[in-house]
Amino acid sequence: MLADVPGLIEGASENRGLGHRFLRHIERCAVLLLLVDMAGVDDRDPRDDYKTLLSELKRYDPALLKKPRLVGANKMDLAPAAANLAKFKRRHKVPILEIFLPDRHWS
């Protein structure tokens, strides 16, 4: 089972948001996909977002950090994403799946 982890918010380990209910779901997964907004929309730093996700997982159950994981680098079609990804790769050694939306006009 693979978990997409975009909905994990800061404080989830303290049962905020979907909290423990969401984290219990993650416990059953064999692989974690942490979806990170690489474009840094809303002036967010993707490196900080990733660090927050790992911190919440660790606070809930440190064993979650031992699960295989990869990062889904979302919004790679936006201008700042490439530079942010380069910075991210220098700090974090994790497999990355780049996610593009090459044409915003769906037919």
Secondary structure, 3 states (H helix, E strand, C coil): CEEECCCCCCCHHHCCCCHHHHHHHHHCCCEEEEEEECCCHHHCCHHHHHHHHHHHHHHHCHHHHHCCEEEEEECCCCCCHHHHHHHHHHHCCCCEEECCCCCCCCC
